[in-house]
Amino acid sequence: MSNLSEQNKQAVVIGSGPAGLMAAQELARAGCDVTVIDAKPSVGRKFLMAGKSGLNLTRDEPERQFRGAYAEAAPWLRPMLEEFGVQQVQDWARDLDQDLFTGSTGRVFPVAMKASPLLRAWLGRLTDAGVQFRTRWRWTGWDDDALTFQTPEGVMQITPDATVLALGGASWARLGSDGAWAAILAERGVELAPFAPANAGVQVDWSPHMASVLGQPLKGVSFRAGQLVSRGEAVISARGLEGGGIYSVSRGVREGHALSVDLLPDLTEKQVTERLARPHGKASLSNHLRKVLKLGAARTALLQEFGRPFPQDPAALAARIKALPIHHAGLRPLDEAISTAGGVPRAALDDGLMLTALPGVFCAGEMLDWEAPTGGYLLTACLSTGRWAGQSATHYLQGKSA
Ligand SMILES: Cc1cc2nc3c(=O)[nH]c(=O)nc-3n(C[C@H](O)[C@H](O)[C@H](O)COP(=O)(O)OP(=O)(O)OC[C@H]3O[C@@H](n4cnc5c(N)ncnc54)[C@H](O)[C@@H]3O)c2cc1C
């Protein structure tokens, strides 16, 4: 791409997560003077955290299926994902010298599993392209047209030609994404969708008898909340249920649907009934269940917790095992959620992700109002919208200098 003009335009990207860095990459590629600014002492903290349990970059599945994960946001994200989606994310990571592998469910990870080698290579590439970084600079809003920042050297102001906001959602505030930006944008007339936890655990007040299985994984089950069904695992923690399996259905829980678990998803209700109907002589019902169902400690504990009193009729008991209600006290708090629903709605943006209320200010990443399950969908959309916002900002600047 050719340079913007002899006198380079100045662009500021606030937020150094994957969305902000991708926007910076595009702006630098177009020849802008780019400064990436972050409130934290170092960049990409949530991205690094995402790599702690395996950095799931994207999901190798047919485009249509992939887009479906974004539910009602799929239509407006579509052009962005078509330009930078499953394949392009992998090409980009490989171009940064990251070997990738695809797991059995299509999830794509760097072989290194963590985010640090990728981030290091990316920051090197951005620095070589002339991108400047300012950390410990907290954006506090605008003073007329100037962006204002609290910095260790006092209040600083910058008046760039274009700004990309990539400030993240409102969870894991200690990593930087505290959602404080919402008040700043609201004050400037941007109508926001309220934040809500996405990919969150459920809070369960367990009875004392669950103590022996706390910390154990719940495997070979299927969770359901409304239309959402998930075969993933969850961990029985002191606070409730956590992990990919439960996160995938947490939107259904948030929307008020009952949560249930199928303890034997590979057997039909009829097959479970037949097993339960086998004669058990003098054996207690618990022993009979253990022998014929082979549920193991974690699933058995859950059945005892939520299945009692057990119906005597095998068909009724089978139905309960196949759709065991999980009595919970709601989702875990927003700050613990893996990601955030709500934020800047599509209606507040033009096709280039520029805020219609604030010309020259673009938004990208998790701060936009879309949500998706874990599984690589989050990072892919952050990278994709970051790239789109960076390119749109470039076009905006080209228009300005024409
Ligand atoms: C434990 C965990 C595991 C995850 N694993 C995965 C995974 O495997 N795959 C996946 O797809 N997704 C995963 N995610 C989600 C993914 O990390 C996020 O969706 C992604 O990082 C969001 O990118 P972003 O660039 O929009 O925002 P962020 O990465 O949140 O970056 C926003 C940045 O803005 C800065 N900022 C905020 N406010 C200000 C301000 N006022 N002034 C200056 N700077 C500010 C913050 O300090 C932060 O650095 C995981 C998340 C968590 C918490």
The ligand as a Gaussian input file, in Angstrom:
#p B3LYP/6-31G(d) Opt

LIG

0 1
 C       -8.600000     -16.483000      30.718000
 C       -8.937000     -16.095000      29.310000
 C       -8.683000     -17.007000      28.289000
 C       -9.038000     -16.665000      26.959000
 N       -8.738000     -17.560000      25.974000
 C       -9.092000     -17.271000      24.697000
 C       -8.791000     -18.176000      23.633000
 O       -8.098000     -19.196000      23.826000
 N       -9.242000     -17.881000      22.384000
 C       -9.966000     -16.739000      22.128000
 O      -10.388000     -16.546000      20.985000
 N      -10.191000     -15.816000      23.100000
 C       -9.783000     -16.058000      24.371000
 N      -10.024000     -15.145000      25.362000
 C      -10.650000     -13.859000      25.004000
 C       -9.642000     -12.871000      24.367000
 O       -8.462000     -12.818000      25.139000
 C      -10.284000     -11.476000      24.276000
 O      -11.507000     -11.570000      23.600000
 C       -9.351000     -10.505000      23.542000
 O       -8.125000     -10.332000      24.235000
 C      -10.015000      -9.148000      23.356000
 O       -9.158000      -8.371000      22.559000
 P       -9.284000      -6.801000      22.465000
 O       -8.082000      -6.355000      21.700000
 O      -10.622000      -6.423000      21.995000
 O       -9.191000      -6.289000      23.984000
 P       -8.142000      -6.606000      25.150000
 O       -7.241000      -7.731000      24.784000
 O       -8.952000      -6.709000      26.380000
 O       -7.245000      -5.294000      25.180000
 C       -7.796000      -4.044000      25.568000
 C       -6.656000      -3.158000      26.021000
 O       -7.158000      -1.837000      26.243000
 C       -6.499000      -1.299000      27.361000
 N       -7.344000      -0.236000      27.935000
 C       -8.621000      -0.337000      28.400000
 N       -9.053000       0.855000      28.837000
 C       -8.030000       1.742000      28.641000
 C       -7.879000       3.143000      28.860000
 N       -8.852000       3.887000      29.403000
 N       -6.701000       3.730000      28.533000
 C       -5.695000       3.011000      27.952000
 N       -5.790000       1.672000      27.729000
 C       -6.951000       1.048000      28.054000
 C       -6.309000      -2.455000      28.290000
 O       -5.264000      -2.240000      29.221000
 C       -6.021000      -3.605000      27.334000
 O       -4.636000      -3.822000      27.154000
 C       -9.666000     -15.422000      26.675000
 C       -9.898000     -14.516000      27.721000
 C       -9.536000     -14.841000      29.011000
 C       -9.806000     -13.853000      30.106000

